[in-house]
């Protein structure tokens, strides 16, 4: 079934479920090299007069290199039947194995950022902003201690939504 394009205002999905339960695949790179990772932290909304998504990537993640080196990245949601692929994308490193081959998913390079053909939703984003979270900026010290015991703070990326594709 082909994907159809939606305007951001037409996308009507519970983002708490989409991000927190269904999870996102963050993918960046090109045919020469790309990587994807599972993300369960993210935001969708309005910022700077733009429709945006925000994601957070720890410095140790291999995908961070690809997001840093490319102007575009994608966020995808897999259908429920493929949810188990997140175990590979979330726990194994693309430095050590080919996650695409391991999961049997099909990369697509037709947009400005790669994504997987099996996705039920794809959001193509242009990077607008990146900044490292800072421990001293936490007002709630408990969150800092709980989420960053190793002080390996995420980088926040803000991307302008260029395109939303949905299955069916």
C-alpha positions as CSV (number, residue, x, y, z in Angstrom):
1,X,0.0,0.0,0.0
2,X,1.6,3.3,-1.0
3,X,2.1,6.2,1.4
4,X,0.2,9.4,1.2
5,X,1.4,12.8,2.2
6,X,-0.4,14.7,5.0
7,X,-0.1,18.3,6.1
8,X,1.0,18.6,9.7
9,X,-2.4,20.0,10.6
10,X,-4.0,16.9,9.2
11,X,-2.0,14.5,11.3
12,X,-4.4,13.3,14.0
13,X,-2.6,10.9,16.2
14,X,-2.0,10.7,20.0
15,X,1.7,11.8,20.2
16,X,2.0,10.4,23.7
17,X,1.2,7.0,22.3
18,X,3.2,7.5,19.1
19,X,6.4,8.5,20.9
20,X,6.1,6.8,24.3
21,X,4.5,3.4,23.3
22,X,4.9,2.9,19.6
23,X,8.4,4.5,19.6
24,X,10.2,6.3,16.9
25,X,13.0,5.3,14.6
26,X,15.4,8.1,14.1
27,X,17.2,7.6,10.8
28,X,19.8,9.8,9.1
29,X,22.4,9.4,6.4
30,X,22.4,8.4,2.7
31,X,22.9,5.4,0.4
32,X,26.6,5.5,1.2
33,X,26.0,5.2,5.0
34,X,23.1,5.6,7.3
35,X,21.9,4.4,10.7
36,X,18.7,4.3,12.8
37,X,18.0,4.1,16.5
38,X,14.9,3.7,18.6
39,X,13.7,6.8,20.5
40,X,11.0,7.0,23.1
41,X,11.6,10.6,23.9
42,X,10.4,13.3,21.5
43,X,8.1,16.2,21.0
44,X,5.9,17.6,18.2
45,X,4.5,21.1,18.1
46,X,5.1,24.7,17.1
47,X,8.3,26.6,17.5
48,X,9.7,29.7,15.8
49,X,6.6,29.9,13.6
50,X,7.3,26.4,12.3
51,X,5.8,22.9,12.7
52,X,8.6,21.0,14.4
53,X,9.7,17.8,16.1
54,X,12.3,17.6,18.8
55,X,14.4,14.5,19.6
56,X,17.1,13.7,22.0
57,X,20.2,11.6,21.3
58,X,22.9,10.5,23.8
59,X,26.5,11.2,22.8
60,X,27.3,7.4,22.7
61,X,24.7,6.6,20.0
62,X,26.1,5.8,16.6
63,X,23.1,7.4,14.9
64,X,24.1,10.8,16.4
65,X,27.1,11.0,14.0
66,X,24.7,10.7,11.0
67,X,22.2,13.3,12.4
68,X,25.1,15.6,13.1
69,X,26.6,15.2,9.6
70,X,23.3,15.5,7.6
71,X,20.9,18.4,7.1
72,X,17.9,16.1,7.2
73,X,16.7,13.2,9.3
74,X,13.5,11.1,9.6
75,X,11.3,9.9,12.4
76,X,9.3,6.7,11.6
77,X,6.8,4.6,13.4
78,X,6.6,0.9,12.6
79,X,3.3,-1.0,12.7
80,X,2.6,-3.1,15.8
81,X,3.6,-6.3,14.1
82,X,7.2,-5.0,13.7
83,X,7.5,-3.5,17.1
84,X,10.1,-6.2,18.1
85,X,12.6,-4.6,15.6
86,X,13.0,-1.8,18.2
87,X,15.0,-4.3,20.3
88,X,17.6,-4.3,17.6
89,X,17.5,-0.6,16.9
90,X,17.4,0.3,20.6
91,X,20.0,-2.0,22.1
92,X,22.5,-2.9,19.4
93,X,24.9,-0.6,17.7
94,X,25.3,0.0,14.0
95,X,29.0,0.2,14.6
96,X,28.9,-3.6,15.3
97,X,26.3,-4.9,12.9
98,X,24.0,-4.0,10.1
99,X,20.7,-3.3,11.9
100,X,18.8,-3.1,8.6
101,X,19.9,-6.6,7.6
102,X,19.3,-7.9,11.1
103,X,15.7,-6.7,11.2
104,X,14.9,-7.4,7.5
105,X,13.5,-3.9,7.0
106,X,13.8,-2.2,3.6
107,X,15.5,1.2,3.5
108,X,14.0,3.9,1.3
109,X,16.1,6.8,-0.1
110,X,13.4,8.6,-2.1
111,X,13.3,11.6,0.3
112,X,15.9,13.9,1.8
113,X,16.4,11.4,4.6
114,X,16.2,7.6,4.6
115,X,13.4,5.7,6.3
116,X,12.0,2.2,6.2
117,X,9.4,1.0,3.7
118,X,7.5,-0.9,6.3
119,X,6.8,2.2,8.4
120,X,3.2,3.2,9.0
121,X,4.3,6.9,9.5
122,X,7.3,8.8,8.4
123,X,8.2,12.4,9.2
124,X,11.0,14.1,7.2
125,X,12.7,16.9,9.1
126,X,15.2,19.6,8.3
127,X,17.6,20.2,11.2
128,X,17.1,23.7,12.6
129,X,18.9,23.6,16.0
130,X,21.0,21.4,18.1
131,X,22.2,21.9,21.7
132,X,23.5,19.7,24.5
133,X,21.5,19.5,27.6
134,X,23.3,20.9,30.6
135,X,23.2,19.4,34.1
136,X,23.4,22.8,35.7
137,X,20.2,23.8,33.8
138,X,18.0,21.3,35.6
139,X,15.7,22.9,38.1
140,X,14.5,19.5,39.2
141,X,17.7,17.9,40.5
142,X,15.9,14.5,40.9
143,X,15.4,14.3,37.1
144,X,19.0,15.0,36.5
145,X,20.1,12.3,39.0
146,X,17.6,9.8,37.7
147,X,18.1,10.2,34.0
148,X,21.8,11.2,33.9
149,X,23.8,9.3,36.6
150,X,26.7,9.1,34.1
151,X,26.3,12.8,33.1
152,X,26.0,11.6,29.5
153,X,23.5,14.4,28.5
154,X,21.5,14.1,25.4
155,X,21.8,16.5,22.5
156,X,18.4,18.1,21.7
157,X,17.7,18.4,18.0
158,X,14.9,20.6,16.6
159,X,13.7,19.8,13.1
160,X,11.2,21.5,10.8
161,X,8.6,19.1,9.5
162,X,9.1,19.0,5.8
163,X,6.8,16.1,5.0
164,X,4.6,13.6,6.8
165,X,3.9,10.3,5.0
166,X,1.3,7.8,6.3
167,X,0.4,4.3,5.1
168,X,-2.9,4.0,3.4
